[in-house]
Amino acid sequence: MSIGLGIFLIAIGAILTFALNVSVDVVNLDLIGWILMGAGLVVVIIGIALLTRKRRTVATSRVDVDPATGSRVNTTERDDTL
C-alpha cells in the first residue's frame, strides 16, 4: 500500500513539474510538484524498509503432569510478532 502511494505521489509530482505549463499567481506548481516527488520518494523508502523487517517468532513448550489422572499434558504457545 505504501509503495503504491509513493509511486502515485511521484507521478502526480512529475506531472505538475514537467508536464503542466500553467502559470498561477497564487502557488508555484513546479515547487508543489517537487515536494510531492520528494514525499513520494520518502514513502517508497519507508515502505521498502517495512517490508524488509525480519519477523520474530517465539514458541514456548511446556510439559505438565495432571494431578488427577497422572498423565502428561503438553502445552505449546506460539507468538508471532513483528
C-alpha positions as CSV (number, residue, x, y, z in Angstrom):
1,M,0.0,0.0,0.0
2,S,2.7,2.5,0.9
3,I,4.8,1.7,-2.1
4,G,1.8,2.3,-4.4
5,L,1.0,5.6,-2.6
6,G,4.7,6.7,-3.0
7,I,4.6,5.9,-6.8
8,F,1.3,7.8,-7.1
9,L,2.8,10.8,-5.4
10,I,5.9,10.7,-7.6
11,A,3.7,10.5,-10.7
12,I,1.5,13.4,-9.7
13,G,4.5,15.5,-8.7
14,A,6.2,14.8,-12.1
15,I,3.1,15.8,-14.0
16,L,2.9,19.0,-12.0
17,T,6.6,19.8,-12.5
18,F,7.3,18.7,-16.1
19,A,4.1,18.3,-18.0
20,L,2.0,21.3,-17.0
21,N,2.8,24.6,-18.5
22,V,0.3,26.7,-16.4
23,S,1.2,29.9,-14.7
24,V,-0.7,30.5,-11.4
25,D,0.0,33.6,-9.4
26,V,-1.1,32.1,-6.0
27,V,1.0,29.0,-6.0
28,N,4.1,27.7,-7.7
29,L,3.1,24.4,-9.3
30,D,6.7,23.4,-10.0
31,L,7.6,23.6,-6.3
32,I,4.5,21.7,-5.3
33,G,5.5,19.0,-7.9
34,W,9.0,18.7,-6.4
35,I,7.6,18.5,-2.9
36,L,5.2,15.7,-4.0
37,M,8.0,13.8,-5.7
38,G,10.2,14.1,-2.5
39,A,7.4,13.0,-0.3
40,G,6.7,10.0,-2.7
41,L,10.3,9.0,-2.5
42,V,10.3,9.1,1.3
43,V,7.1,7.0,1.4
44,V,8.6,4.4,-1.0
45,I,11.8,4.2,1.1
46,I,9.7,3.7,4.3
47,G,7.6,1.1,2.6
48,I,10.6,-0.9,1.4
49,A,12.1,-0.7,4.9
50,L,8.9,-2.0,6.5
51,L,8.8,-4.9,4.0
52,T,12.4,-6.0,4.8
53,R,12.0,-6.1,8.5
54,K,12.6,-9.5,10.0
55,R,9.8,-11.3,11.7
56,R,10.3,-12.7,15.2
57,T,8.6,-15.9,16.3
58,V,8.6,-17.1,19.9
59,A,7.5,-20.6,20.6
60,T,7.1,-21.9,24.2
61,S,6.6,-25.5,25.0
62,R,5.7,-26.8,28.5
63,V,5.1,-30.3,29.8
64,D,3.0,-30.8,33.0
65,V,1.6,-33.8,34.8
66,D,-2.1,-33.8,35.5
67,P,-2.5,-34.4,39.2
68,A,-6.0,-36.1,38.9
69,T,-5.0,-38.7,36.2
70,G,-1.3,-38.7,36.4
71,S,-0.9,-38.2,32.6
72,R,1.4,-35.8,30.9
73,V,0.0,-32.7,29.3
74,N,2.0,-30.9,26.6
75,T,1.2,-27.3,26.0
76,T,2.7,-25.2,23.2
77,E,2.2,-21.5,22.8
78,R,3.2,-19.5,19.7
79,D,3.6,-15.7,19.5
80,D,4.2,-14.2,16.0
81,T,5.2,-10.6,16.5
82,L,6.7,-8.1,14.1
